[in-house]
Amino acid sequence: MTGTLVTPIPEASGRADPSLEESARPDAPLSIVHLTAPAPFGGLESVVLSLASGQRARGHQVHVVAVVTPMEAVHPFVAALRESGVPATQLKLPARAYLDERRRIVAICRAEGAQVVHTHGYRSDFFDSGVARKLGIPRVSTVHGFCGGNWRGRLYEWLQVRALARFDGVIAVAAPQVDRLRAEGVDPQRIHLVPNAWAPTESLPAAEARAALGIPLDVLHLGWVGRLSPEKGADLFLEALALVPDLPLVASIVGDGSQRQALQERAASLGLGNRVRWQGSLPAAGRYFRAFDGFVLSSRTEGTPMVLFEAMAARTPIVAAEVGGVPHVLSANEALLVRPQDPGALAAALRQLASDPEAARTRAERAKARLEHDYGMDPWLDRHEAIYRRLVTHSHKAR
């Protein structure tokens, strides 16, 4: 047998498919299997955790299958799910063990009596969604964002969109994704615009958060949080910092990724060695946002960034590039918005942030109010449930 499984695949329960009448009831619990190949931490992982735990709290039967590279310990994402009370299976498989992977997922779906399979990320969309088709189960995908990047990344996205054209439902978290999906042949009737939501979490007090990051209280502290890969634009943030050498500030880069060494070398070449702290990946990074006097999002592309919600929740003043769903989450009343891929515009916004802290605090209060008003969990969970029930009902009628 190829690969190992951290938790055993349960035996088939023999649970009968619910009748059309039962599954159509507004209060009938659903059986939902989420599939993903997670990173240790990140926006996609935060969304799946919030969705799965929220659905379970509403009484649905939820199981998350995480396909991970072999490791001895429990994957951090799987550990977070289990701590939230969500059953999660960690599939540890060697590279290209696709047949074994799908066989195991089939067994889990049958054991759970799955009524909906919900995939997250290009790998699960392309490699694992066929399981649902084989079993006659409606399949839904959430498109969390298109990263682009090198030829390999663009090829994966092309394959992903080709697969999405055959899904029963495709959830886009930002309007630009809807436009792209339509342009590339996905049936508009199957596309649903559902921006991400915010699940309240605990934040460390500012002084405690700064101490944890090793930042003194008497310095202007800017935060950047994300994956160190080209689409997230950490290099643009570094370029902007180099344009404001007179500002007395320290910047924390929270996150890790393939570009870390190159970015550190670039920071050194720009003379930023003493002004940038490389904090690495931090579990539950949202807890540290009160350590920042300003949060900077310099991405080249985005969906609906969860880090924005974390900054809004912490009342941290925001400087953000107008990409993807960002302008739909924040307006100029709530953040300083700048042209994408423009270090000069970013630097000007940093000067404005530093020169008028009172205006920055006012924008941050407005952002917090907007978060609470527009991005609550209940409407978000309602939208997902309505999509599922429509597809389950249609699936029953088609039989």
N, C-alpha and C positions, 0 to 999 in steps of 0.2 A: 504494500500500500504506500502511496506517495504522500509525504507530509504527515504532520501531526495536528491534533485538534486539542486546544486547551480545555474546552468543555466538551463533553461527549454530545454527539447528535442524539436527540431524544428519539425514542421509538415512536412510530406513527401511532397517534392517539385513536384513530378510527373515528375522529370527529366528523360528523356528516356536514355537508355543505348546508348553510342555513337556507331556508326557503326564501323566495323572492319577497313574500310579505314580511317576514321577520327582518331581513336585511334592510328593507326599505323603511322600517320604523325609525323615526328620528332619534329614539333613545336606544336603539339596538347596538350593543357593542360590536365592533369590527375586529377582525384579526389582520394585523398589518405586519409585514416583514420589510424592514429597511435593509438595503445592501449598500455597502461603501467600502472603499480601500483608503482608510484614513491616514492622515499625518498625526503626529502626537498631539498637536494643538493647532487651532486655526479657525477661520470663520466657518467653513463648511462643517467642521466638527462641532462647533458651538450651536449651529442651526440644527443639526441632527439630534444633538443631545436635548435641546429645548423642545423640539418637535416630539421626539419619542417619549420623553418624560411627561410632557403635557398631555399627550394622547393617553398614556397609561393612567395618569391622574384622573382622566375623564371616564375611565372604566374600560377602555379598549384593551385588547390583547395585543401586545407589541413585542416584537423580537428584532434585535439588530444583529446583523451578520457583518463582521469586520474582517476583510481579507488583508492580512499584514505579512510583511517579510518575516522570516523566522527569527524569533528572539526568545530568550529564556523567561523573561518577566512578562507579566500581563501588560498589554499595550495601554498607555495612559488614557486613550480614548475609551477603551473597553472598561478600564477601571472606573472612569468617571460615570459611565452608564450604569454600572453595577451599583456604585455608591448612590445613584439616584433611584435605584429600585427597578431599573430597566433590564430585563434579561438580554444578555449579549453573548454571542458565540464568536470566539476569536479563531479564525482559520489561519493557521500557520502553514504556508505552502511554499515549496521552492518555486523558482521562476518557471513560468510557462506550464504549470500543472493545471491547465484549464479544464480538462475533462474531470479530474478528481475534484476540482473546485465546484464545478457545476453539479456533479453528482451529490456532493455534500449539501449544497444549497437546495437541491430538489428534495432531499430527505427532510431538511428543516421546514421547508414550506409545507410539505405533506403533513409532518408532525404537528405543525401549528394550525393546520386547516386554514392557511392563508387565503384571505379574500382580496387583498391588494398587496402587490410588491412595489415598493418605492425605492428607486435607485438614486444615488448621489455621486456625481463625479464621472468623468469620461470612461474610466476603466469599468465601473459597474454598468454604465449605460451600454457599453459595447460588448463586453465579455459575458456578463451575467444576466442581462435582461431576457435573453432567450429562454431562461428557466421558466419565467412566468408564461411566456407564449406556449411553451411545451405543455404546461399544466393547465392552460386555459384560464389563467388568472389575470385580471386587469393590471397593467403596469403603468406606473407614473414615474417621471423623473423630475427632479429639481435641478435646473441649470443655475448653478451658483455663480458662474462667471466664465468668461472666455479670456484666457491668458495670452494667447498668441505666442509670441516668442520665436524660437528658432524653427527650422523646417520640421523637426520632429513634433514640436508642440502644435504647429499648424496642421500637420497630418492627423494627429490624434483628434483635434477638434473637428476636422472634416469627417473623420470616421464617426465621431460622436453624433454629429448632426444627421448623418445618414441613418444612424440607428434611431435617433429620436423621431424621425419621420414615420416610424412604425409603432410608436408608443400610443397608448390610449389617451394619455394626458401628459402634458409637459408644462411644468411650473417655471416661469421666469421670474427672477427677483427684481428685475429692473426693466424699464421700457426699452432701452436700446437692445436688450436681448430679444425682446418680442419682435422688434424690427428685423433683426438678423435671422431669427428662426423662420419668420415668414418669407424673407427674401431667399432663403436656402431650401424652401420646399416643404416645411412643416405645415400641416393643415391648420389654418388660423382657428378653426373650431376646437382644436385640441390644445391650444395654448392658453394658459391662465397666468395673468400678471398678479403675483402675490408677493409683495415686498416682505423682507424679513421682519421679525418682531423682536421685542426685547423682553427677556426674562430677568427680573430684578435679581441682583446678586449683591453680596456684601463687598464693601470697599474698605481698604485700610485708611485710617486717618492720615492726613497729609504728612505730618511729622514722622509717623511710623513707616509710611511708604517710602519717604525719602531716606530714612535710616537704612531700610532694607536694600535700597539701591545704591547706598553709599554716596548720597548727594547732600551737601550742607543746605541749611535752611536759608542762607543769605545770598543765594545765587538764582538768577533766572534759569529755570530748568525746562527745556523742551523735550517732549517725548515723541518717539517714532516707534510704532509697533507693527510688526508684520513679518512675512516670509522674506528672506533675503534672496530674492529672485528678480529678474529684470522687470517684470510687469508691475512690481510694487514700488519701484522708483526710489529706493533708498539713495542711489547715486545722485538723483536730482536734489534731494535734501542736503546731501553733503556739498554739492555745488552751491546751493543757496547759502549755506553756512559760511562758505569761503568768501561770499560777497558782503558779509556783515562782520568783518573782523573787529570792529569797534564795539560791538554789543557784548557786554559782560554776561555770557551765558555758558551753560553746559547742556549738551544734548545726550540723551540716553537712547540708544538703539536697542530695542527689545525684540528678539527673534533670532532665527538662524536660517541657514539655507546655503545653496550652492555658491552664492556670490560672496560669502562672508570674507574670505581671504582677499579677494580682489577689492572689495569695498574698504577693507582696513588699509590696504596699500594705497588706495586712492585718497583716503582721509589723510594719511601721512604725507602724501605728495602735495596736498592742499594746505598743509600746515595746521591740521586740525587735531593733531595727536592729543593735546591736553584738553580739548573741548568736547570730545566725543567719548562716551562710555559705552562699551559693547557689553550689554547685559545678558546676551544669550537668550535661549528660550526659557520662559517662566510659566509654570503651570498657573492657570487662572490669572492671566496677565491683567485682566480688567480690574483686579484688586488694587493695582498700583497707580491708577490714573490720577488720583488726587495728589500724587507726587509731582505732577507736571503743572507748570504755569501756562503751558500751551501744548496742544497735541497737533502734530503735523501729519497729514495724509498726502503723500506726493505721488500716488499711483499713476501709472500710464493707462490702466484699465481696471474697472471694478464692476461688481454687481451692486448689491446693497451691503456695504461693508459693516460687519458687526463691530469693528473697532470704533466706528463712528458712534454707535449706540453706547459703547462703553465710555467714551469720552463725554457724550451728552449726559449719561446717567451720573457721572462724577462731577458735573458742572465744570468741566475743563474747557477753557477757550480753545477753539478749533481753527486751524488753517488747513484748507483742503483744496485739492485740484478738482475742477469740475469735470469729472469723468463718470461714465456709467450712471448708476442711480444716485450719485452724490447730490446733484442739484434737486432731486425729488425729495431727498431727506432733509436738506438744509437750504435755507435762503440766505441772502446777505444780511438779514436781520438776526440770524443765529450763528453765523460763522464768517470768516474771511475766506471767500472763494476766489481761486486764481486760475489762470489759463493752464491747461495741462502741459507738461514737459517744458516749462519756462522757469528756470532757476532764478532769473531776474525778478519775475513777478512774485515768486515765492519769497525771495529775500525782502522785497518791498513789504510784503504782508508781515514778515517777521518783525521788521522795523515798526510797523503800525501796532502790532501786538505789544511790543515792548514799550512803546511811547505812550500808550493810553490803556493802562490796565483796568481802569474803571469801565471803559466801553467794552473791553474784553469780557469782564465779569457780567455785564448786562447781556451781551450776546449769549454767554454760557447759560444764564438763567432762562432765557427764551428757548434755547435748545433743549434744556431739561423739560420745560413745559411742553414743547412740541413732541418730545419722545413719549411722555406720559399720555398725551392726547391721541396721537396718531399711530403709535406702534405697540399697542397692547397685545398681550398674548391671546386673550379670548377671541377677538375677531379673526386673528391669524389661524388659530386652531379651527374655528368655525369654517373658514374657507377651505382648508384641507379636507375636513370631514365632508363638506358638501361635494367636493370633487370626487372623493372616494365613493360616496353613496351613489352618485349619478352613474359612475362607471360600473359599480357592482350591480346596480339595477339593470343597466343596459346588458351586462354580461349574462345575467339570468334570463332576460327576455330573448337573447340570441340563441339560447340552448334549445 
